[in-house]
Amino acid sequence: MIPLSDKSDLEITIPNSSADWIESRIRGLCASLGDIDRRAQKTLRDEFVIGWIELDSPDHGVVDYWAVGVNSEYPIDICWTGDVWEEERAT
């Protein structure tokens, strides 16, 4: 759990909690999350908030956005560039 400025907590799930890459990726996520969220909110028009994040490997994760007031979600795949997390580009 990461405490946020709005007094809420953000849940981050890492299926393999014994992995040696966790600390560097969490630091990178904390540094990258503001940029990821700003870009996502342009698409989502501030109608969604981050519900949870899962880092399922050293190089891939999902930021799951939840709609405010309704039962809807919008997952965004993220990838590790070696320095930061970024949204995966469609191929």
Number of C-alpha atoms within 10 A of each C-alpha: 10 11 10 9 7 6 7 10 13 14 14 17 15 16 11 11 10 8 11 10 12 16 10 12 20 15 11 17 20 12 14 15 15 11 13 17 17 12 12 20 15 10 10 15 8 13 14 20 17 18 17 17 21 17 23 14 16 16 14 17 24 20 22 17 22 18 16 13 8 9 7 10 15 16 15 16 18 22 18 19 12 10 12 17 24 19 19 15 8 5 3
